Amino acid sequence: DARREFDLYQETRAQVVKQRAEAAQTLTEIRQVEKMVNEALALLRQQTGADSLTAERVAKLQPIRQDVAQAKQIFMQMAAQGFTARQISGQREDLEQRVQFALNPDFDTRTIVGDNYANTAERVYGNRDVEGPSADHGTHVAGIVAAERGNGMGIDGVAPTGTRLMILRAVPNGDERDKDVANAIRYAADHGANVINMSFGKGYSPQKRAVDDAVRYAESKGVLLVHAAGNDGEDLNQKANFPNRRFEGGGEARNWIEVGASSWEGPDRLAAPFSNWGRGQVDVFAPGSAILSTVQGGGYERNSGTSMAAPVVSGVAALLMSYFPNLTATQVRQIILDSATRYADQMVLRPGSEGERVRFGDLSTTGGIVNVYAAFQMAERMSR
């Protein structure tokens, strides 16, 4: 056991050192992009005389100077791709956090938390500093599930109006700790959650047994777990992503749905190019590319990721449980999988590949994309 732990430590440390070097290089590049974009926007505001730039306003510019023409081209390309300066600065801030904290092996966060990390049975710990880092990701996920419907603002959430959210922050600026994940699952199960959405993941799980026990506990409480498959374009049969449904020592959770991200970009891109995949690992796909949802501060933005696909499925589960409270978590899971729209034989570009085409059915167990209407009809028939 000690040798196995030491080998894992060496493997993970080498991986972190490599990832930190790559992140530092990307950070240098994105700082250059951010500087170029900010200079272009400042020049366009000067040329248009407007603080607020729109594609229509910038398109009317007839620049004579080369620098203005380049600034116009930068803005129009960003507008066409749905990129904003805020998103670029957000990516830069995320990378700074990763280099300084998440991928820094010398930075110890558990002194702040104040627990005995080796004691996975410890349930109560922490401090009063609840502010945490940016809430954009969680706010975006929450909006997909439960943004108020029919109010004429922004978006409609998938779940019915009135759906209650229990917000549990277990993920820092970096990989989440297994102990924190396990305790968050237990807390949600103990305090009335019917569905737990998990839009996070990582490549190593040193205390997986604690998470497995929490998943079993949630199953005993009738709670459905919905997890994002990850954004590395990897086959999960070859590269593990945690947490997952498979228990150490054998067996698997029956109350678990693993969700990949689908795309709107045409038949070839039915599977989003970033989505993890794997028959027997990923259960179903759901929309996860350029999804409009709520962000911190009261606005709306488009984000992409399996983090956006998972709450679509969680919202469908909440809808079914709201209208058909007699259904169990495992029944709701089966309904969602059985009612998915099948595209198994459609040839698509394999996520993470350079143009390789595969059957969509090879990317997940169902070969399908979640279908809320079909799921509702199936639940209605089952509940009669």
C-alpha positions as CSV (number, residue, x, y, z in Angstrom):
1,D,0.0,0.0,0.0
2,A,2.8,2.4,0.9
3,R,4.7,1.7,-2.3
4,R,1.5,2.1,-4.3
5,E,0.8,5.5,-2.7
6,F,4.4,6.6,-3.3
7,D,4.2,5.6,-7.0
8,L,0.9,7.5,-7.3
9,Y,2.5,10.5,-5.6
10,Q,5.4,10.5,-8.1
11,E,3.1,10.1,-11.0
12,T,0.8,12.9,-10.0
13,R,3.7,15.3,-9.1
14,A,5.2,14.8,-12.5
15,Q,1.9,15.5,-14.1
16,V,1.3,18.6,-12.1
17,V,4.8,20.0,-13.0
18,K,4.1,19.3,-16.7
19,Q,0.6,20.9,-16.5
20,R,2.0,24.0,-14.7
21,A,4.6,24.6,-17.4
22,E,1.9,24.2,-20.1
23,A,-0.4,26.6,-18.2
24,A,2.3,29.1,-17.8
25,Q,3.0,29.1,-21.5
26,T,-0.7,29.5,-22.3
27,L,-0.9,32.3,-19.8
28,T,1.8,34.2,-21.6
29,E,0.0,33.8,-24.9
30,I,-3.4,34.8,-23.6
31,R,-2.0,37.9,-22.0
32,Q,-0.7,38.9,-25.4
33,V,-4.2,38.2,-26.9
34,E,-5.9,40.2,-24.1
35,K,-3.6,43.2,-24.6
36,M,-4.2,43.1,-28.4
37,V,-8.0,42.9,-27.9
38,N,-8.1,45.7,-25.3
39,E,-6.1,48.0,-27.5
40,A,-8.4,47.2,-30.5
41,L,-11.5,47.9,-28.4
42,A,-10.1,51.2,-27.1
43,L,-9.3,52.3,-30.7
44,L,-12.8,51.4,-31.9
45,R,-14.4,53.3,-29.1
46,Q,-12.3,56.3,-30.1
47,Q,-13.3,55.9,-33.8
48,T,-17.0,55.4,-33.2
49,G,-17.3,57.9,-30.3
50,A,-19.3,55.2,-28.4
51,D,-18.6,53.5,-25.1
52,S,-20.7,50.5,-26.1
53,L,-19.6,48.6,-29.2
54,T,-22.0,46.5,-31.3
55,A,-21.4,44.5,-34.4
56,E,-23.7,46.8,-36.4
57,R,-21.9,49.9,-35.3
58,V,-18.4,48.6,-35.9
59,A,-19.5,47.1,-39.3
60,K,-20.4,50.6,-40.5
61,L,-16.8,51.9,-40.0
62,Q,-14.9,52.6,-43.2
63,P,-11.4,52.7,-41.9
64,I,-8.6,54.4,-43.8
65,R,-5.8,53.7,-41.3
66,Q,-4.4,50.1,-41.1
67,D,-4.6,49.9,-37.3
68,V,-8.3,50.7,-37.3
69,A,-8.9,48.1,-40.1
70,Q,-7.1,45.5,-38.0
71,A,-9.1,46.5,-34.9
72,K,-12.3,46.2,-36.8
73,Q,-11.3,42.8,-38.1
74,I,-10.5,41.6,-34.5
75,F,-13.9,42.8,-33.2
76,M,-15.9,41.3,-36.0
77,Q,-14.2,37.9,-35.7
78,M,-14.9,37.9,-31.9
79,A,-18.5,38.9,-32.5
80,A,-18.9,36.1,-35.1
81,Q,-17.5,33.5,-32.7
82,G,-19.4,34.8,-29.7
83,F,-16.2,35.8,-27.7
84,T,-16.1,38.8,-25.4
85,A,-13.3,40.7,-23.8
86,R,-14.7,39.6,-20.4
87,Q,-14.3,35.9,-21.4
88,I,-10.7,36.5,-22.4
89,S,-9.9,38.2,-19.2
90,G,-11.7,35.4,-17.3
91,Q,-9.6,32.8,-19.0
92,R,-6.5,34.8,-18.1
93,E,-7.6,35.0,-14.5
94,D,-8.3,31.3,-14.4
95,L,-4.9,30.5,-15.7
96,E,-3.2,32.8,-13.2
97,Q,-5.1,31.0,-10.4
98,R,-4.0,27.6,-11.8
99,V,-0.4,28.6,-12.0
100,Q,-0.3,30.3,-8.7
101,F,-2.4,27.9,-6.7
102,A,-4.0,24.9,-8.3
103,L,-0.8,23.6,-10.0
104,N,1.6,24.8,-7.3
105,P,2.7,21.8,-5.4
106,D,4.1,24.0,-2.6
107,F,0.8,25.8,-1.9
108,D,-1.1,24.1,1.0
109,T,-4.7,25.0,1.3
110,R,-5.7,22.6,4.0
111,T,-4.3,24.9,6.7
112,I,-7.0,27.4,5.7
113,V,-9.7,24.7,5.8
114,G,-8.5,23.5,9.2
115,D,-9.3,19.8,9.0
116,N,-7.4,16.6,9.4
117,Y,-7.4,15.6,5.7
118,A,-6.4,12.0,6.4
119,N,-9.6,11.5,8.5
120,T,-12.3,10.9,5.9
121,A,-14.9,10.3,8.6
122,E,-14.6,13.9,9.7
123,R,-17.8,15.7,8.9
124,V,-17.6,19.2,10.5
125,Y,-14.7,21.5,9.7
126,G,-14.0,24.8,7.9
127,N,-14.1,28.5,8.7
128,R,-16.3,31.6,8.2
129,D,-14.7,32.7,5.0
130,V,-17.5,31.7,2.6
131,E,-16.8,34.2,-0.2
132,G,-14.7,31.9,-2.3
133,P,-13.5,32.5,-5.9
134,S,-15.7,33.6,-8.8
135,A,-19.2,32.1,-8.9
136,D,-19.6,32.4,-12.7
137,H,-19.3,28.7,-13.4
138,G,-21.8,27.7,-10.6
139,T,-24.2,30.5,-11.5
140,H,-24.2,29.4,-15.2
141,V,-24.8,25.8,-14.2
142,A,-27.6,26.8,-11.8
143,G,-29.4,28.9,-14.5
144,I,-29.5,26.0,-16.9
145,V,-31.3,23.9,-14.3
146,A,-33.6,26.4,-12.7
147,A,-33.7,29.9,-14.2
148,E,-37.2,31.2,-13.8
149,R,-39.4,30.2,-16.7
150,G,-41.7,32.5,-18.6
151,N,-40.6,35.8,-17.1
152,G,-39.4,37.2,-20.5
153,M,-35.8,37.6,-19.1
154,G,-32.7,35.8,-20.4
155,I,-33.4,32.1,-20.5
156,D,-35.9,29.5,-19.2
157,G,-34.4,26.8,-17.0
158,V,-35.0,23.1,-17.8
159,A,-36.7,22.4,-14.5
160,P,-40.1,23.8,-13.5
161,T,-40.4,27.2,-11.9
162,G,-40.1,26.8,-8.2
163,T,-37.4,24.1,-8.3
164,R,-35.3,24.7,-5.2
165,L,-31.5,24.6,-5.4
166,M,-29.2,23.6,-2.6
167,I,-25.8,25.3,-3.5
168,L,-22.8,23.4,-2.1
169,R,-19.4,24.7,-2.9
170,A,-16.9,21.8,-2.8
171,V,-14.7,22.7,-5.7
172,P,-11.8,25.2,-5.2
173,N,-9.5,26.8,-7.8
174,G,-8.1,23.4,-8.7
175,D,-9.0,19.8,-8.2
176,E,-11.6,19.1,-5.6
177,R,-10.6,17.0,-2.6
178,D,-12.3,13.6,-2.3
179,K,-13.2,14.2,1.3
180,D,-15.0,17.5,0.5
181,V,-16.9,15.8,-2.4
182,A,-17.9,12.9,-0.2
183,N,-19.2,15.3,2.6
184,A,-21.0,17.5,0.1
185,I,-22.9,14.4,-1.3
186,R,-23.8,13.3,2.2
187,Y,-24.9,16.7,3.2
188,A,-27.2,17.0,0.1
189,A,-28.6,13.6,0.7
190,D,-29.3,14.3,4.3
191,H,-31.0,17.7,3.6
192,G,-33.6,16.7,1.0
193,A,-31.9,16.7,-2.3
194,N,-33.5,14.6,-5.0
195,V,-30.9,15.2,-7.7
196,I,-27.2,16.1,-7.2
197,N,-25.6,17.8,-10.2
198,M,-21.8,17.4,-10.3
199,S,-20.2,19.7,-12.9
200,F,-16.7,19.0,-12.0
201,G,-14.1,16.2,-12.4
202,K,-10.4,15.3,-12.1
203,G,-7.9,12.7,-13.1
204,Y,-6.8,11.3,-9.8
205,S,-8.8,10.2,-6.7
206,P,-6.6,9.2,-3.8
207,Q,-9.5,8.8,-1.4
208,K,-12.0,7.3,-3.8
209,R,-13.3,4.9,-1.2
210,A,-14.7,7.8,0.8
211,V,-16.5,9.1,-2.3
212,D,-17.8,5.6,-3.1
213,D,-19.3,5.3,0.4
214,A,-21.0,8.7,0.0
215,V,-22.4,7.6,-3.4
216,R,-23.8,4.4,-1.8
217,Y,-25.3,6.6,0.9
218,A,-27.0,8.8,-1.6
219,E,-28.4,5.8,-3.4
220,S,-29.8,4.5,-0.1
221,K,-31.6,7.9,0.3
222,G,-33.1,7.7,-3.3
223,V,-30.9,10.5,-4.7
224,L,-30.0,10.6,-8.4
225,L,-26.4,11.7,-9.2
226,V,-25.6,13.4,-12.5
227,H,-22.0,13.9,-13.4
228,A,-20.2,15.8,-16.2
229,A,-17.9,13.5,-18.3
230,G,-15.2,16.1,-18.7
231,N,-13.7,18.2,-21.5
232,D,-10.5,16.5,-22.6
233,G,-11.7,14.8,-25.7
234,E,-10.7,11.5,-24.1
235,D,-12.0,7.9,-24.1
236,L,-12.9,7.3,-20.5
237,N,-12.3,3.6,-21.1
238,Q,-8.6,4.6,-21.4
239,K,-8.3,7.5,-19.1
240,A,-10.2,7.7,-15.8
241,N,-12.3,10.7,-14.8
242,F,-13.3,11.1,-11.1
243,P,-15.7,10.9,-9.5
244,N,-17.4,8.0,-11.4
245,R,-19.9,5.3,-10.9
246,R,-17.4,2.4,-10.5
247,F,-16.6,1.4,-7.0
248,E,-13.2,0.3,-5.8
249,G,-13.3,-3.5,-5.3
250,G,-16.1,-3.9,-8.0
251,G,-19.7,-3.0,-8.6
252,E,-21.1,0.3,-9.6
253,A,-23.8,2.9,-8.6
254,R,-27.2,2.4,-10.1
255,N,-28.2,6.0,-9.4
256,W,-25.6,7.6,-11.6
257,I,-25.8,9.3,-15.1
258,E,-22.6,10.3,-16.8
259,V,-23.2,13.1,-19.4
260,G,-21.2,14.0,-22.5
261,A,-21.7,17.3,-24.4
262,S,-23.4,17.5,-27.8
263,S,-23.1,20.4,-30.2
264,W,-25.3,22.3,-32.6
265,E,-22.6,22.7,-35.2
266,G,-23.9,20.2,-37.8
267,P,-24.1,16.4,-38.1
268,D,-20.3,15.9,-38.1
269,R,-20.1,17.7,-34.8
270,L,-23.0,16.1,-33.0
271,A,-20.5,15.2,-30.3
272,A,-18.8,18.4,-29.1
273,P,-15.1,18.3,-30.0
274,F,-14.0,18.8,-26.4
275,S,-16.3,16.2,-24.8
276,N,-15.0,13.1,-23.1
277,W,-16.7,9.9,-24.4
278,G,-16.7,6.2,-24.0
279,R,-19.2,3.4,-24.5
280,G,-19.9,1.9,-21.1
281,Q,-18.7,5.0,-19.4
282,V,-20.7,7.9,-20.8
283,D,-24.5,7.2,-20.6
284,V,-26.0,10.0,-22.7
285,F,-25.1,13.3,-24.4
286,A,-26.9,16.6,-23.9
287,P,-26.5,20.1,-25.3
288,G,-23.2,21.6,-24.0
289,S,-21.8,23.9,-26.7
290,A,-22.3,27.7,-26.6
291,I,-25.1,27.4,-24.0
292,L,-26.6,30.7,-22.9
293,S,-27.2,31.0,-19.2
294,T,-27.0,33.2,-16.1
295,V,-23.6,34.6,-14.8
296,Q,-22.6,36.4,-11.7
297,G,-23.7,40.0,-11.5
298,G,-27.0,39.6,-13.3
299,G,-26.0,39.0,-17.0
300,Y,-26.1,36.2,-19.5
301,E,-23.3,34.5,-21.4
302,R,-22.6,31.5,-23.6
303,N,-20.3,28.9,-22.1
304,S,-19.3,25.4,-23.4
305,G,-18.5,22.2,-21.6
306,T,-19.9,19.0,-20.2
307,S,-20.5,21.3,-17.1
308,M,-23.3,22.8,-19.2
309,A,-24.6,19.4,-20.5
310,A,-24.9,17.8,-17.0
311,P,-27.4,20.4,-15.7
312,V,-29.6,19.9,-18.7
313,V,-30.0,16.3,-17.6
314,S,-30.4,17.3,-14.0
315,G,-33.1,19.7,-15.0
316,V,-34.9,16.9,-16.9
317,A,-34.6,14.7,-13.8
318,A,-36.0,17.5,-11.6
319,L,-38.9,18.0,-14.1
320,L,-39.8,14.3,-14.0
321,M,-39.6,14.0,-10.2
322,S,-41.7,17.2,-9.8
323,Y,-44.6,15.8,-12.0
324,F,-44.2,12.1,-11.0
325,P,-43.0,12.0,-7.4
326,N,-43.7,8.3,-7.2
327,L,-40.8,7.5,-9.5
328,T,-37.6,6.4,-7.9
329,A,-34.1,7.8,-8.8
330,T,-33.2,4.6,-10.6
331,Q,-36.5,4.7,-12.6
332,V,-35.9,8.4,-13.6
333,R,-32.4,7.4,-14.6
334,Q,-33.7,4.6,-16.8
335,I,-36.4,6.8,-18.3
336,I,-33.8,9.5,-19.3
337,L,-31.6,6.9,-21.0
338,D,-34.4,4.9,-22.7
339,S,-36.1,8.0,-24.1
340,A,-32.9,9.6,-25.5
341,T,-33.1,10.3,-29.2
342,R,-30.9,7.7,-30.9
343,Y,-28.2,8.7,-33.4
344,A,-26.2,5.5,-33.0
345,D,-25.5,4.9,-36.7
346,Q,-24.7,8.5,-37.5
347,M,-21.1,9.1,-38.5
348,V,-19.5,11.9,-36.5
349,L,-16.1,13.4,-35.8
350,R,-14.6,11.7,-32.8
351,P,-14.0,14.3,-30.0
352,G,-10.3,14.9,-29.5
353,S,-9.3,13.6,-32.9
354,E,-7.9,15.1,-36.1
355,G,-10.8,14.3,-38.4
356,E,-11.4,10.6,-37.4
357,R,-15.0,9.6,-38.0
358,V,-16.8,7.1,-35.8
359,R,-20.4,6.0,-35.1
360,F,-22.1,8.2,-32.6
361,G,-23.2,5.0,-30.9
362,D,-19.5,4.2,-30.1
363,L,-19.2,7.3,-27.9
364,S,-21.8,6.4,-25.2
365,T,-23.9,3.6,-23.9
366,T,-27.2,4.9,-25.4
367,G,-25.8,6.5,-28.6
368,G,-28.4,9.1,-27.9
369,I,-29.1,12.7,-26.8
370,V,-31.4,13.5,-24.0
371,N,-35.0,14.3,-25.0
372,V,-37.1,16.0,-22.4
373,Y,-40.4,15.6,-24.2
374,A,-39.9,11.9,-24.8
375,A,-38.8,11.4,-21.2
376,F,-41.9,13.1,-19.9
377,Q,-44.2,11.0,-22.1
378,M,-42.4,7.8,-20.9
379,A,-42.7,8.9,-17.3
380,E,-46.4,9.6,-17.8
381,R,-47.0,6.1,-19.2
382,M,-45.0,4.5,-16.4
383,S,-46.9,6.3,-13.7
384,R,-50.3,5.3,-14.8
